[in-house]
Amino acid sequence: MADYRGYGQSTGSISSEAQLLADVEVIYTWVQARYPEHQIVLYGSSLGTSLASWLAAHHRPRLLILESPLYSVEAIARRLFPWVPSFLLKYPLRAHPWIGQVQCPVIIFHGTHDPVIPYSDSERLAAAVTAPLSFYRLEGGLHVDSARFSVYHMVLDQVLGNRRH
């Protein structure tokens, strides 16, 4: 797991969306040098779903898992702050332009009561997926709390091969 610049244990600061995309590309290249691409699973949560979608669209990982995915930061900003001009959004972080280009299977988990990213964002993204899709509606789920649902653990155990005996 890597931290974005300036977050967690990472130093530096983010100056553009292009920089974020370049950073995740470097991380993917590092992972790919150590593991065959058919073993790589991309996992994005909340804002990270746009970056994970971008990576999956530009590579051939085994699987893309999205938790509480956003359609775009711009769409969220327009809902919350309709008066803000779009040119002020420094990081639009769009998942929708890339999700249709993803060729690996896609799994989406999203809570129906997410106060940050509406469940409808996942529905919009799911409609654009052309790869095999598994979409899990987490009834009553909030923002990135999928781990409290048994279906989340069941699906991850199944797709990641973590069989419990």
N, C-alpha and C positions, 0 to 999 in steps of 0.2 A: 504494500500500500504506500502510495506516495502522497505527500502533502503539496498543495499548491504553494507557489512562492508567497512567503509572508504568513503562511498558516501552519499550525501545528509545529513541527520541528524544522520546517523549511525556512530559509532566509530569503532576503530579497523582496521585491514587490512586483506586482503585475501592472503592466502598462498598456496592454492591448489584448483583444481576443486572439489575434494572430500569435501573440506570444504564448498564450495558454495552449493553443493548438500545437505549436512547435514543441512546447514542453511535454505534452502527452505523447507526441510522436517520438521524442527522445526516449521516454519511458517505455513505450511499446517496443522500440528497436532494442533496448536493453533486455527486455523480457524475451523477445524473439531470438536473441542470440543465445539464450539459455534453455529455451523450451521450444519444441516444434509448434508451429502455429496452430495445428489441429488440436493442441492441448490448451490453448489460451482461452480463458473465459473473461470477458469484459463485464464489469459490474459498475453501474452508475446509479447514484442516488441524488435526487433533487437536482440542483444545478449541474452536478456531474453527469447527468444523463445526456446532456447535449454533447459533451466531450466524448463520452463513451460511444454515442451514436455516430459521431464523426469518425472516430477510430474504426469502428466496425464497418462503416461505409468505405473506408480507404484500405482496409485489410481483409483478411479471411480468418477471423478467429473461429473457435468452435461454437461459441455461444455469446449472446448479448443479453444481460439481465438488467432491467431497468426498474428501480423502485421510486415511486412517486415522480414519474417523468414530467418534465415541462414541455409544452409546445414551443415556447420561447420566452425569454426574459421580457422581451418587448410586449408580448401578450399579457403577461402578469402586470407589468408596469402600467399598461393602458387600463387594465381593470382597476388597479389600486390608485393610480395617479393619472387620470385621463388628461389632465392639463399639462403634463410634461411633454415637450416636443421630442419626437423619436430621435432626432440627431443628438440629443443629450445622453442617450443610452450608450455608454462606452463599450459595454459587453452585451450584445444582443443575445448571445448564446441560444441559438436556434437548434432544436432537434429535428424539426419537421423537414427541412430540406434534405437531410441525410438519411432519415429512417427508411425511406423507400429504396435506397441504394444498398442497404444491408442485405447480404446474401446468407448469413448464418441464421439459425433459429433465434427468435427473440422471445423473451419472457418478460412480461410486465406485471408488476404488483402495484396496486394503488388503493388506498383507503377512500371510502366514499365520503368521509367527513374531514378530509384534508383541508385545513384552514389556510394553507400557504399556496399549494398548487391544486387547483380544482380537479376533481376526478374526470371532468370533461376533457382536460388536456390529454389524459391517457386514451380516452375514446378517440379523440382526433388523431393522435399518433397511431393508434392501432389500425385505424382505417387506412393509413398510408403505408403500412408494412406490407411488403410483397413476399417476404420470406416466411417460413413456417412460424406461426405465432401462437403463444399460450398467454392468455390474458386472465389475471386473477383479480377479481373484484373483492376487496377486503371490506366487508360490510361493517361500518362503524369505525373503520381505521382512520387514523390521523396521519400526520406528516412523518414519513420514514419510521413508522413503528410496525412494519411488517413482521418483525421477529416475534411479536406477541400472538401471531396467528399460526395454528398448527399446519395449515396448508402451505405456508411459506417454508417451514422446515421440511415437510414432506416432499415438496417439489425440489428444493435444493438438494436434499439427500438423494433423490432419484436422478437428477441431471448431473450432479457432481460425483455420483458413485459412492456416496458415504453411507453404505449399508450398515445399519446397526444390528448387532446380533445379540 
